[in-house]
Amino acid sequence: MATKTLPVSLDALEALTQDHPTPFHLYDEVAIRRFARELLNTFDHASLPGYRNYFAVKALPNPEIMRILQEEGMGFDCSSYAELLLCEQVGAHKGTLPNGMPRIMFTSNNTPADDFRKAVELGAIVNLDDLTHVDYLRRELGEFPSLMCFRYNPGPLRTFGDSHDFIIGSPEEAKFGMTRGQLFEGYAALRDAGVTRFGLHTMVVSNERHTDALAETATMLFDLVEELTETLGIQFDFVNLGGGFGVAYRPEEPQLDIDCVAQKIARLRADRPALANVQVVTENGRRITGPYGYLVTRVRHTKDTYRKYLCVDACMANLMRPGMYDAYHHITVPGKPAEPTETYDVVGSLCENNDKFAVQRTLPVSGVGDLMVLHDSGAHGHAMGFNYNGKLRSAELLLQKDGSVRVIRRAETYDDLFATLNFTQ
């Protein structure tokens, strides 16, 4: 069984908390860079040299992390105006990726016109979520960008049985994307309007660790591109397989075999000579930064009623996934021996009973003052934070290549929290 450890010692962590009170998120720059390179090299070695990943900004929307990933050759997947502004701030709108594609892809739903305008201004690939957006974009912008994309929702054509992803759900129940018939209508409309370059996108799995499910997505899109090309006489620049590369949140779980995924996708494309010049891209966020982030918190109180509780100074506002999705995040207690153990609920201080990081979890015997680490918080952790009960969002710290730690987002203050209120009579 694999182990999950923090990349700093207990003494270093305690020293860090003197200047940066818990809770805070800590990200490992070396590990993020290492995996980013590994991902791109793996696909390159699998005879997919044009492959690139558009990092899903929503997973960890911090410009310092984005600069790191940009240096490692990644683009950015955006779904909002704010995320586009972050891309602009780090210069992602300048130049292209090594495969010649724009550095930004904009995939949104229920989209305001200003978001589309900003995406076009930054040279992003505009990925439309609905057929009605064709006329909407024509009306609001006057013309279409030369490169356009649609998001496909296969509905009942892609079934997962009882094992469909809880985060996204069954395709038929998802609010995202267009039907197969709408795709043909949409691409024909764009072709007739003078658009000459096209892409196709889908996102039907999330946190997937089974290679076959990811390969099935590639098969689905490759088949569809062949049919669209033949039927409509258009040429595709790329297919975007979406994100969904999973994380092994539990130590006993195997990580997704990235090499196997790349090899399967490469073979599927090689079997279709008409797709030889079609680039393959993805938009992973979780797998890029998730395993390399840590929520550090401290036990504030203990409670012993019908269960034993460790009451920590972090709460659901710092990491929503356990309360929202019943998601597992591994917890370690630095410096504590493995034995003896006790069974605890690890809880925050929100006035909500689902404010729990762990339920009936076996942990080393712990008490007030002990530091605790929630692992794999580097994606959809701080990003999903909120201010319910007046909770302040925590700091984000970066463990740099030289071993030093730098603040890349300071903790919120009550002045921040109340800045938009009017207290005057």
LINSULWO-V896864 format. One record per residue. RES is the residue in one small letter. PHI is phi in whole degrees, -180 to 180 (none if undefined). PSI is psi in whole degrees, 0 to 359 (999 if undefined). NEAR is the number of other ideal C-beta (glycine too) atoms within 10 Angstrom. Layout:
{{RES PHI PSI NEAR} {RES PHI PSI NEAR}}
//
This chain:
{{m none 133 6} {a -69 155 11} {t -110 155 7} {k -117 121 17} {t -131 155 11} {l -84 140 18} {p -80 19 15} {v -136 155 20} {s -76 165 11} {l -62 318 13} {d -62 317 10} {a -66 323 14} {l -67 316 19} {e -61 320 13} {a -64 321 13} {l -63 322 19} {t -70 346 14} {q -67 324 7} {d -98 339 9} {h -132 89 18} {p -60 145 13} {t -69 156 21} {p -84 157 24} {f -155 159 24} {h -98 135 28} {l -120 130 24} {y -117 143 27} {d -100 103 22} {e -62 316 19} {v -59 315 14} {a -68 322 16} {i -63 314 24} {r -64 318 16} {r -61 314 13} {f -71 323 19} {a -58 317 21} {r -67 319 12} {e -61 317 12} {l -62 310 23} {l -66 319 19} {n -66 323 13} {t -63 315 18} {f -70 325 25} {d -64 317 13} {h -71 342 13} {a -91 21 20} {s 66 36 14} {l -127 63 20} {p -64 338 12} {g -86 0 18} {y -62 139 23} {r -145 153 23} {n -109 131 26} {y -95 103 27} {f -61 128 28} {a -72 103 29} {v -58 327 27} {k -59 338 18} {a -70 321 24} {l -155 81 29} {p -81 71 19} {n -128 127 19} {p -61 330 16} {e -67 319 17} {i -67 320 26} {m -63 321 22} {r -63 319 15} {i -59 312 22} {l -70 326 24} {q -65 320 20} {e -62 331 10} {e -89 8 18} {g 95 14 15} {m -96 152 23} {g -96 192 25} {f -134 135 28} {d -100 120 31} {c -116 152 31} {s -134 10 20} {s -155 166 17} {y -61 316 18} {a -60 319 13} {e -68 326 21} {l -64 319 26} {l -62 320 13} {l -61 318 18} {c -62 320 26} {e -64 319 15} {q -63 327 12} {v -94 5 18} {g 79 21 12} {a -70 345 27} {h -82 356 19} {k -97 130 10} {g 75 190 10} {t -131 170 11} {l -72 165 20} {p -57 335 12} {n -86 7 16} {g 88 356 10} {m -86 156 20} {p -57 155 22} {r -82 350 23} {i -125 137 24} {m -122 131 25} {f -112 109 28} {t -121 110 26} {s -134 170 22} {n -139 151 13} {n 51 53 9} {t -90 129 22} {p -68 152 12} {a -61 323 12} {d -62 327 11} {d -65 316 20} {f -62 317 22} {r -61 317 15} {k -66 320 20} {a -61 316 26} {v -66 319 17} {e -58 323 11} {l -86 1 19} {g 76 21 16} {a -72 154 26} {i -73 123 26} {v -91 120 25} {n -112 110 24} {l -86 140 26} {d -97 346 20} {d -149 148 19} {l -62 324 17} {t -65 342 12} {h -71 344 22} {v -63 305 21} {d -67 325 10} {y -61 314 15} {l -67 319 23} {r -60 317 14} {r -70 319 9} {e -81 326 15} {l -104 339 14} {g 88 329 7} {e -154 166 11} {f -98 149 18} {p -61 161 19} {s -73 336 10} {l -116 121 18} {m -132 158 22} {c -144 155 25} {f -123 150 25} {r -98 126 23} {y -99 134 27} {n -118 109 22} {p -73 348 19} {g 54 229 16} {p -70 351 9} {l -75 349 13} {r -132 107 19} {t -112 149 12} {f -123 6 15} {g 62 221 6} {d -84 358 4} {s -105 16 9} {h -65 156 19} {d -67 129 18} {f -69 329 11} {i -69 314 16} {i -93 319 19} {g 91 182 14} {s -64 138 15} {p -53 323 23} {e -65 336 13} {e -97 353 9} {a -81 143 16} {k -81 354 10} {f -93 145 17} {g 86 178 24} {m -117 155 22} {t -74 169 15} {r -61 314 14} {g -63 321 9} {q -65 328 17} {l -60 312 21} {f -61 318 16} {e -65 318 13} {g -67 313 19} {y -64 323 23} {a -63 319 15} {a -65 317 15} {l -66 319 24} {r -58 314 15} {d -68 338 9} {a -88 0 13} {g 102 2 9} {v -70 136 18} {t -117 347 12} {r -126 139 16} {f -138 154 23} {g -136 163 23} {l -133 136 24} {h -134 151 24} {t -150 164 25} {m -152 95 24} {v -118 354 27} {v -132 158 25} {s -145 140 17} {n 52 47 23} {e -94 130 23} {r -116 8 19} {h -103 121 14} {t -64 327 18} {d -63 321 11} {a -63 321 19} {l -72 323 25} {a -67 324 18} {e -63 326 17} {t -65 318 23} {a -63 316 20} {t -58 314 14} {m -59 314 19} {l -74 321 24} {f -62 316 22} {d -61 319 12} {l -69 320 20} {v -62 318 22} {e -59 316 15} {e -69 318 13} {l -63 319 21} {t -62 313 17} {e -70 319 10} {t -74 318 11} {l -103 351 16} {g 69 33 9} {i -114 162 17} {q -117 140 14} {f -103 136 22} {d -82 325 20} {f -157 161 25} {v -121 137 27} {n -109 112 25} {l -78 3 28} {g 80 191 26} {g -100 224 25} {g 100 354 26} {f -61 124 26} {g -86 167 22} {v -118 138 20} {a -83 90 18} {y -70 332 18} {r -97 139 14} {p -58 329 12} {e -80 352 8} {e -85 142 14} {p -77 145 8} {q -72 155 13} {l -59 134 20} {d -82 94 14} {i -62 320 20} {d -62 318 15} {c -63 318 15} {v -60 311 24} {a -62 317 23} {q -63 318 19} {k -64 316 19} {i -66 319 26} {a -62 318 18} {r -66 321 13} {l -64 320 18} {r -72 322 19} {a -63 333 12} {d -75 355 10} {r -126 87 14} {p -55 331 8} {a -66 344 13} {l -101 13 19} {a -59 328 8} {n -103 10 11} {v -90 120 22} {q -73 148 21} {v -109 124 24} {v -131 163 26} {t -133 175 27} {e -137 51 28} {n -74 139 24} {g -123 307 27} {r -52 310 23} {r -72 338 27} {i -74 316 26} {t -119 342 31} {g -54 307 25} {p -70 351 22} {y -111 23 25} {g -125 148 26} {y -139 129 28} {l -93 116 26} {v -100 127 25} {t -141 170 26} {r -133 143 16} {v -71 122 21} {r -95 318 15} {h -141 162 13} {t -120 157 14} {k -145 139 12} {d -133 99 7} {t -124 248 6} {y -78 341 6} {r -138 169 12} {k -96 132 16} {y -120 139 17} {l -106 115 26} {c -101 108 17} {v -100 166 26} {d -84 353 18} {a -86 165 27} {c -151 184 25} {m -58 335 25} {a -66 339 24} {n -93 335 27} {l -154 100 28} {m -81 337 20} {r -56 315 21} {p -60 317 20} {g -75 327 19} {m -83 318 13} {y -115 2 12} {d 58 34 11} {a -78 147 17} {y -89 130 16} {h -125 127 21} {h -68 143 17} {i -122 131 22} {t -122 157 19} {v -120 96 19} {p -55 135 19} {g 85 352 13} {k -91 137 18} {p -68 155 9} {a -63 329 8} {e -124 146 7} {p -80 168 8} {t -121 167 14} {e -148 157 13} {t -99 124 12} {y -131 157 24} {d -99 131 17} {v -104 118 23} {v -130 158 23} {g -99 199 25} {s -116 13 17} {l -69 154 17} {c -83 54 7} {e -145 133 13} {n -75 346 8} {n -89 9 14} {d -79 70 20} {k -135 130 20} {f -87 335 27} {a -156 143 20} {v -122 122 15} {q 50 53 10} {r -97 134 17} {t -81 120 9} {l -137 162 20} {p -57 146 19} {v -56 125 14} {s -134 162 21} {g -154 186 12} {v -56 133 11} {g 96 344 8} {d -71 139 19} {l -80 145 22} {m -132 148 26} {v -122 124 21} {l -98 118 26} {h -85 164 22} {d 60 40 26} {s -99 12 26} {g -80 3 30} {a -145 135 26} {h 57 34 26} {g -106 270 26} {h -58 325 25} {a -59 330 19} {m -96 14 16} {g -65 163 19} {f -155 176 12} {n -117 20 12} {y -56 143 13} {n 65 14 14} {g 72 23 9} {k -71 142 20} {l -96 137 15} {r -72 143 19} {s -82 171 28} {a -74 159 19} {e -119 129 24} {l -120 147 21} {l -116 120 21} {l -81 110 23} {q -87 173 16} {k -60 328 11} {d -87 6 7} {g 91 351 10} {s -80 162 8} {v -119 133 19} {r -127 141 11} {v -76 123 14} {i -111 354 18} {r -158 122 19} {r -75 160 14} {a -69 148 15} {e -69 156 16} {t -116 170 10} {y -67 332 9} {d -62 320 7} {d -61 313 13} {l -60 320 14} {f -98 6 11} {a -62 333 9} {t -95 2 6} {l -93 154 7} {n -110 106 6} {f -90 355 5} {t -80 150 4} {q -86 999 3}}
//
